């Protein structure tokens, strides 16, 4: 027997050792926020000056997320191999191509959202003139494409984990829809951090509240599935209910990330309280905590 068999000096063989670090939760979170911004922007007309600039947020967020993913790669020089083929059975292969297609669509959406004066100030305005005309002429089609790609990107961030069925905490078909609902919620929260018009803020906050409700239901179903999934599922659930991740999960995700901001949003609507950015900040913190805790806890058993 080798040292790997006896001493378990391998993070791949030993489930108690960590394979993924902070880079993967950051990648999943930023990808989810980008997906949410794409979906919300496609569903809610955003025409205020600040909102027009926010159309450029998805490619920036995706780029930062891909940088985090690149930092996690053990063999960084081989990153280009993702694009030599499309493997239908590989969620990672699909994700790599979705991320590539996101760029031209979101850049065109951003160009189409700019007013003439803003576009004229761009350093590359003369070279981008044709692309902007294309974007303006096909605004409706680009909005639909952004909606579809945003949904695909949001689902992919959860399917990436659920495809690793050997980890009981991740072996759930609900992770894709759960991460998608969280993506819509965090994307809406991201937009609410900026100076939108009153009408835009009202529409985006309504969508955020609805997404939080769907996320809470999916999270409850996810936990129920673990509880009824036999010994491996119950062991995985123990990480979040009685184990080392209990306080972070219920405190940061369930309470601070869902229950508290939803309650504050409902109070704001009923009592006509002034808008506070604490609510979207809580939602964003809960969205990141959800991904970080599931990634870390899933690697422990």
VEXPAVO-412687 format. One record per residue: z, y, x of N, C-alpha, C in turn. Coordinates in pm, whole numbers, plus 32768, in hexadecimal, padded with zeros to 4 digits. Atoms other than C-alpha are relative to their C-alpha. Last residue first. Example, Ala and Ser with C-alpha at 12.3 -4.5 7.8 and 13.67 -1.06 7.14 Angstrom:
% residues 2
7FFA7F897FAE82CA7F9685578049806D7FB3
80007F898059830C7E3E84CE80008078805A
END
This chain:
% residues 301
7FF3807E8048819385EA78BB7FB380027F7D
7F8280437FE381D0870479AA80137F817FB1
800880417F7C806A877B79B680807FB58024
805A80738006806987C278427FF57FB68082
7FBA8070803D819C889F78667FA97F837FF9
7F93802E7FA980EE8985795D80457F857FC6
803880337F827FA589A778A1806E7FC68058
8046807E801B804F89BF774D7FC37FC58080
7F9F8069801B81468AC277D07FBB7F7A7FE5
7FB580217F8780408B9E787580617F8D7FE9
805580487FA17F568B90774B804D7FD6807D
8030807C803D80578BE976447FB17FAE8065
7F9480627FF680FC8CEA772B7FD57F7A7FC5
7FFC80317F767FB18DA47750806A7F93800F
807B804B7FE57F848DBB75DA7FFC7FC9808D
7FF48084803C80F18E1E75A87F857FAA8019
7F9F804C7FB280D08F3D769E80117F737FCA
804080257F827F928FB275F3805F7FAF8058
80658067801E80388FA7749D7FBC7FD28081
7FBA807E801A816A9063751F7F9D7F8E7FE7
7FCC802D7F7F808D917475B4804A7F7B7FF0
806980467FB57FCD918A746B802F7FCF8088
80308076804A811691D173B37F8E7FBB804A
7FAA80727FE181AF92B774BA7FCF7F827FBC
804980607FAD8084939E749980577F89802A
7FC580117F7C8131944E737A7FB37F96804D
8035806F7FAF809094DA724080447FFD8088
80627FDA7F9A816E95C171767FD47F868052
7FC37FD47F83821B951D704B7F9480298063
80557F967FC78170950F6EF8803E803B807E
7FB17F867FF7829294466E667FB38075803A
7FB47FE7807B81C6931F6DE6804880878003
80587FED807380B893226EF2805180287F83
804F7F887FEA81A2935970177FA8801F7F87
7FA87F8F801C829192566F8D7FB58084800F
7FEB7FFC8091817691586F81805B80747FD8
807D7FD1803C811291AD70E6800E80087F68
800B7F707FE782799191715E7F8280397FBF
7F9E7FBC8054829D903C70BA7FF78097800F
802F800B808B81588FC07156806080487FA2
806C7FA0801981C4904B72A97FC87FF87F73
7FD67F747FF483158F9572937F8D80637FE9
7FAA7FD6806E829F8E45720C802380958007
80368013808781748E1372F2805B803C7F94
80927FF8800681978E6874647FC67FF57F76
80337F807FCE83098EC274777F6A800E7FF2
7FBB7F898033837F8DA773927FBD8081802E
7FE88005809082948C7B73B1803F80827FCC
8077801D805082018CC67508801E800E7F6A
80727FAB7FDC83098D7375DC7F887FEC7FA6
7FDF7F737FF1844E8CEF75487F8880598014
7FD37FCA808083DF8BA174BB802180958009
806280178069830E8B4475EA802B80437F7D
80797FAE7FF183E48BE776F67F9E7FEF7F8D
7FE27F71801085298B5376687F8480578014
7FD67FDF808984A289F37638801580957FEC
80557F94803283E089D3777F8027802C7F73
7FF97F877FAF84EA890C783D7FAE80767FCB
801A800D7F72851B8809772B7FFF80868047
7F8F80417FBD85C2881175D87FEF7FF38095
7F918008805F848F885B750A80727FB2803D
7FF87F82804A836C88CF75E3807480047F9F
800B7F927F9F837487C076F0801780877FBD
7F7B7FE77FC883F686CF75E77FFE806D806A
7FBD7F9E805382A786F57539808A80238037
803D7F7F7FE282018640765C8044806F7FB0
7FD37FDB7F7882F7851E763E7FC680888027
7F757FD2800A82BD851774C78036802A8088
7FFD7F7F80428146850774FD808D80387FF6
80357F987FA6816083F175FF8004808B7FC2
7FA67FE07F91824F8328751E7FC78069805F
7FCB806E7FB28179833673E6805580318073
8065803F7FAB80A38455736880337F8F8056
802A807B8045817A84C072417F9C7FB08054
7F8A80468033824085CA72FC7FDC7F7B7FC1
7FB7803A7F8F810E863373C580757FAB7FCF
8050806C7FC880418660728A80437FBD8076
7FEE807280598158872B71EE7FB17F878032
7F7C80397FE281568811731D801C7F877FA8
800480377F797FDF884B72F980847FBC8023
80478080800A7FFE887A71817FF87FBA8087
7FA7805C80478108898771B77FBF7F767FF3
7F9680247FA2802C8A2F72BE80627F9D7FC0
803880627FA17F048A2371D280697FD48065
8017807E80487FCF8ACF70C07FCD7F94805E
7F7D803A801E80538BD971AF7FF17F7A7FB8
7FCA80387F847EF38C19723880877FBD7FE6
8049807D7FE57E688C4570DA80377FBD807D
7FDA806080677F768D46708B7FBC7F7A8015
7F7980307FDF7F428DF771D780307F9A7F99
800E80607F927DCC8E09718E80887FC98029
8039807C80367E118EAB703C7FF57F95806D
7F98803F80507EF68FAD70DE7FD07F7C7FC4
7F9C80347FA37DF28FFD71E8806D7FB57FB3
803A80797FC67CE2902270E080637FBD8060
80078064806B7DBA911770227FC97F7B8034
7F79803480107E0991CD716880067F997F8F
7FE3805C7F917C9591EF71B1808B7FC37FF1
80528079800F7C489282705980217F9A806D
7FD5804980777D6A937A70637FB37F7D7FF2
7F7F803F7FE27D1F93E171C880327FAE7F89
801780727FA77BB2941E717280837FB7801D
80468067804D7C0994F870467FE97F838056
7FA1803B805F7D0C95BC710B7FBF7F8F7FB1
7FEB7FAC80767C1495F5722780607FB97FA1
8062801680697C4B95307364801780647F90
80017F9A80687D0B95AE74927F8B7FEA7FA0
804E7F897FE27D4D947775627FF8805B7F84
7FBC7FB57F977E59936A755A7FBC8086801A
7F9C7FA6803B7DD192F8740B804E804E8069
80447F8B80367C9A926A74B6806580667FCA
80367FB47F8F7D70917F75877FBD807F7FCF
7F907FB87FC37E30911374517FD280558076
7FE07F9080587CEA90BA73A280718054803B
80707FA27FF67C838FE674CC8016807A7FA9
7FEE7FB37F857DDF8F4A74D77F8D80638015
7F887FAE80087DC98EE2736980138056807D
801C7F94805F7C628E6A737C8077805F7FF9
80627FA57FC27CB18DA474B87FE180757FA3
7FB77FAB7FA27DEB8D10741C7FA280638043
7FB17FA380517D1A8C9072FA804F805F8058
805E7FA2803E7C228BFD73F4804B80657FAA
80227F9B7F9B7D3B8B6674C57F9B80657FC9
7F887FB17FE27DC28AB473937FE2806F8063
7FE97F9D806A7C668A467321807A8058801A
80747FA780087C2789A37478801180697F92
7FF57F9B7F967D88891A749F7F8B80617FFD
7FDA7F7D80367D7A886F734B8007806C806C
80797FB980287CB6874373CE801E808B7FCA
80057FDA808D7DF386D6747E7F80804C7FE3
8058805E80477E22861B75C47FFE801C7F6B
80857FC580107EAE874876807FA47FAB7FA9
7FF37F7C803D801F86F676637F79803F7FE2
7FE1800C808F7FD78584769E800980887FBB
7F877FB180117F2785C077E8802080087F6B
7F9480497FBE7E3084A378188084804B7FF8
7FAD804C805C7D57854B771180717FB28040
7FAF804D7FA17CCD864F780080677FB07FB2
805780687FC77BC286BF7708804A7FAA8065
7FFB807680567CD7877576497FA67F8F8034
7F83804B7FF17D028866776D7FFE7F7F7FAF
7FF380207F727B9A88DE7788807E7FB08019
803E80847FED7B8588CA760C80087FD58091
7FA48067802D7C7C89EA75F97FC97F748015
7F857FF47FB17BBA8ADF76D180697F9A7FD4
800B80437F807A778A5C763880828005804F
7FEB809080127AD88AC474D980037FB68085
7F76801380297AFC8C32753E80227F6D7FEB
7FAA7FE97F8C79B58C2B760180937FEA7FDC
8013806E7FA278F68B8B74E1805D800E8079
7FC18077803A79888C8173E57FF57F89805F
7F6F7FEC7FFD79318DA674C6804B7F897FC9
7FD3801A7F7777D48D1A74FA80968014800F
800D808F7FE4779A8D04738280327FDE808C
7FA18049805478228E61733B7FFE7F6B8021
7F7C7FE67FC877658EFA7460806B7FB57FB2
7FF6804F7F8676248E5373EA808980128040
7FF1808C802776598EE1728F800F7FA68079
7F7A800D803A7693903C731D801A7F707FD5
7FA080047F927561901573FA808E7FF37FCD
800B80847FC0748B8FBC72CD80647FF28073
7FC98064805C750890EE72107FFD7F75803E
7F6F7FF3800974D191DA7336803E7F957FA8
7FCF8084802873709161737C80987FFF7FF3
805C803A806172B692AC739180337F7B7FC8
7FFC7FB2807B73DB935974377FA87FC27F94
7F7F8014804174049247753B8007804B7F7B
7FFC808A803272929242759580807FE87FB1
805A80008073729493BC75B67FFF7F777FBE
7FBA7FBC806D73C6939C76967FA880067F82
7F9A805B8034731E9294776F804A80417F8B
80438068805171ED9371779480657FA27FC1
80377FC5807B72C1949B78027FBF7F967FA7
7FCB80498073738F93D278FB7FC580307F7B
8025808D7FF572C8943A7A2D802F7FAD7F89
80928013800872D095AA79CD7FD77F6D8005
803A7FEA80857447959779777F687FEE7FFD
80798053800974B294FC7AC37FB880137F7A
80517FF77F8575B0960A7B1E7F7C7FB57FF7
7FF680797FAF7628961E79B27FA8800D807C
7FAB7FE97F8A764297857937800E7F848058
80477FAD7F9F7517975F784B80518018807E
806180517FB875C5963E779C7FB98051806C
7FB780597FA676EE971677427FA07FAD8053
7FC67FAF7F947612982A76B480497FA88065
80677FD37FA2753A973775EC803C804C8077
80517F938036765C968575477FA28033806D
7FF37F7A7FC476CC953775D07FAE80677FB3
7F907FB7803C76ED940874EA800D808E8036
80227FD3808675939382753D806E80517FBE
80677F987FF475E3937676AF7FDB80377F77
7FC17F877FCB772992BC76697F9B8071800D
7FAF7FC6806C767A91BF758980408082802E
805D7FC2805F75749189769A804C80407F8B
80357F877FBE7687914D779B7FA080497FA3
7F997F9880077737905E76AA7FD280818045
7FE87FD8808B75FC8F8F7671806480737FFA
806E7FAC803575908F8B77DE801880307F72
801C7F837FB776EA8F1F78577F8B80507FC7
7FB07F91803277508E23774D7FD780848041
804A7FC4806F76318D3D77AC804B80787FC7
80777FBE7FCB76D58CF878FF7FB580487F90
7FD67F897FB6782B8CB178687F87804D8037
7FDA7F9B806377908BC2776D802580828045
807B7FC5803576E68B0C788C801C80687F94
80427FB57F94782B8AD179487F8280457FCD
7FBB7F817FEC78DD8A7178077FBD8055806A
80217FA7806F77DD896977B3803E80898014
808C7FDC7FF0780588D0790C7FD4805E7F92
80067F9F7F94798088DC78EF7F71802D8019
7FDA7F7B803179718836779A7FF7806A806C
7F9D7FBA7FAF78B28711783A801F808A7FC5
7F7D803B80167801861B7754807080498049
7FD47FF3808C76C586EF7736808D7FCB7FE7
7FCF8085802576A0871178B1803C80087F74
7FAA7FF7807675C8883F78FA80267F737FD7
801C805A8071753E883A7A5A805F80207F8E
807480537FDE752389027B9D7FDA7FA47F8D
80797FCD804076018A147B137F837FB5802A
7FF0800180917757897B7B547F7C801F7FBA
802D8083803376E189337CB880127FF47F68
80887FF7803776FA8AA87D0A7FD27F7D7FC2
7FFB7FCB808878758A8A7D317F7680037FBF
804B8058805A784B89A37E5C7FF980367F72
808E7FF97FDF78AD8AA67F647FAA7FAD7FA1
803E7F89803B79FD8AD07EB87F6B8009801C
80797FF27FAE7A6F89727F047FAD80707FC5
7FE080337F7B7BD8896A7E877F898011805F
8058806C7FD17B898A497D6080267FD6808E
7FC1808380127CB58B117CE47FAD7F8E803A
7F8F800B7FA37C3C8C5C7D7580437F787FF6
803880137F7B7AF08C2C7CBF80707FEE8067
802E808A7FF87BA88C017B757FCA7FE0808B
7F8880547FFB7C628D497BAE7FDA7F6D800B
7FC77FED7F7A7B178DF57C01807E7FAB800F
804B80577FA57A828D5A7AC8802F8010808F
7FD9808A80187B948DFD79FA7FBA7F9E805D
7F7A800F7FC77B578F507A9A80337F717FEC
800C7FFD7F6E79E38F2F7A5280877FED8043
803680827FD67A258EC678EA7FF57FFA8098
7F958063800F7B038FF778B67FD27F76802D
7F9B7FE47F9A79F990E07943806F7F987FFB
802F802F7F7E78E5903C78768062801B8071
800F80917FEE79BD905B773A7FC77FD58087
7F8B804A7FD17A2E91C8776D7FE77F6A8015
801880307F7878DC9279775880737FAB8034
80688066800778EF929A75DD7FE17FC68089
7FC2808480007A379351761C7F9B7F907FF0
7FE6802A7F7679709487767A803A7F748007
808380177FC178E894A17519800F7FD48091
802C808680237A47947474907F787FDF803D
7FBA80617FAD7ABD95A7754C7FCF7F727FE6
80287FEF7F7579B3968374AE80417F98805C
7FBF7F8E7FC079E795FE734F7FDD80038094
805E7F947FE078E2951272C0804180798042
7FB27FA87FA8798C93C1729F7FA2806D8033
80507F937FC7790092FB7177805980608050
7FCD7F7D802A79E491CA714F7FA9806E803F
7FD78003808C795590697157802980897FCB
807080298054788A90787299802280067F6C
80647F957FFC79929144734F7F867FDF7FAB
7FCE7F9080527A9B904A72DE7F9980717FFB
7FFD8027808E79D58F207360802980777FA9
80888017802F79778FB874B17FFE7FE27F6A
80407F7C800A7AD6904174E57F727FF37FCC
7FCC7FBB80757B648EEA74957FC380897FED
803A803E80787A808E3B758C802F80477F82
808D7FD980057AE38F31769D7FBC7FC87F84
80027F7480297C538EFB764B7F7080327FF4
7FDF7FF7808D7C228D8276597FFD808F7FCC
80738032804B7B6E8D8F77A6801880087F6B
80657F987FFB7C858E6C782D7F817FD57FB8
7FD57F8A804C7D8C8D7477B77F94806B7FFD
80058020808F7CDC8C38782A802480797FAB
808C801580277C998CCA79837FF37FE57F6B
803F7F7C7FFE7DFD8D4D79A57F6F7FF77FD3
7FD57FB380767E868BFC79367FC3808B7FFA
803B803980797DA58B537A3A803380457F81
808A7FD480157DF98C3A7B5F7FC57FCF7F7B
80087F8C805B7F718C117B447F7180267FDD
7F9F7F957FEE7F698AB37BDB7FEA80707F9C
802E7F7980207EB689747B7D807280648011
80887FF57FCE7EF888227C207FCD808E7FED
805B7F9F803D807088207BF87F7880008045
80297F987FA3813A86EB7C4B7F9780597FC0
7F927FA07FF481F386207B467FDD8071805E
80027F9D806B80B185727ADE807180668009
7F797FF18036809484C67C2F8003806C7F96
7FCB807E80327F35844B7C7C808680127FB9
805E803780637E82859B7C9980387F817FC2
7FF17FB980807FA586537D3F7FA07FCE7F95
80817FD680357FA585487E4D801480457F7B
80217F7E7FC780C584F07F307F76802C7FD2
803D7FAE8069813883D87E4B7FE4808D8032
7FBC7F7F7FFE821C83477F597FCA80607F97
7F6F800C7FF681BD81DC7F16804680867FF1
7FCA80588067805681E17E96809880027FFF
80197FC280837FE783157F59803D7FAC7F91
7F997F9A80188091828A80917FEE80437F79
800B7F847FB27FAF815C80798073805E7FE0
80007F8880548000800080008000807D8057
END
